[in-house]
Every structure is written in C-alpha cells, then in structure tokens.
Amino acid sequence: GTCKSFDSSGNGYCRSEAAVVVLLTKRSFAKRVYATVVNAGNNTDGYKEQGVTFPSGEMQHRLVHSLYQEANIAPEQVEYVEAHGTGTKVGDPQEVNGIVNVFCQSKRDPL
C-alpha cells in the first residue's frame, strides 16, 4: 500500500528499518560545507498502553522548543521544517500541532 501522510484518508503507516550515516568534519578541514549542525536531541514519551504508534505532540513540542532555546535561535527564523508524517489519523495531527505550537506562534511567512 501507500502511506498518506497529512491526508484525511491516511489509514496506516509503513514500518521500516534504516542504517544512517552522517559524516561530520571540522569546518577547517572541509572541502565544502553543506550545513552546520547547531544542536541535536531526542526524547521519548515512554511506554503507553496505546502503543508505539500513538505519539505525543506535547513531547515533540517540548523537544523542539528546548533545542531552539538552547541554540539561541528564534523559531521565527526557521524557514523549512521536515516532518515525519506517519500517515495515521492519530500521529499526523500530533506532529502538525507540535510544529504549529513551536513555529507558528507569531506573525511570519509560511514555512
């Protein structure tokens, strides 16, 4: 099937596994710079009876808010956000609301 992220007809998700490599090097040694990692973090909202497919928008909001606060970057400065997009009727609204609560609280250009 297909995953319909952020779509009202979203009816599921696709499990996947990945091996991801990010090569980091000192700026002074780099031949070219594509991006600079300013801050990174992760969290979990722990065990829930609903299961792993039931995310917490509040926990997502807390993580993103704290990362930007630690990096001293105003969310209004952000121009692009890449979302997870579970394709579920439960997960997508949680994620969208977490994004809205961090990045869309003041007048700004659309993300």
Phi, psi and omega in degrees: 000192180234156177259128183249072183299136177057031180240140181297341178268008178303129185223027178162190180211167181245123175284144177208158177240153181210151168243117186242137178235130174239119180270118178249137177220157177296140181306322183293338179263348187287140174283328175206155182242120178268326182197162176238127177278116183267323180198157177209154179192173174207164176205175174213150177260015170075190181292134176225144177299329182291337178103178186292337183274010180246087185284165178249112177299326179296317179292322177297317178299313181301315181297308183297316180301314182293323180297316180290324178295315179298323182276356181059044178241127178284132179306334179295340180281344183283133181252340186217133176232127175262125185258163179285306177066082184286336185077019178245153180291342179268312187288316184299314178298323178299315182292314181298317180294324176297319178295313180300317183293339177263311192261348188238036182263357178224168178295132183197166170290154179300148174294000000 
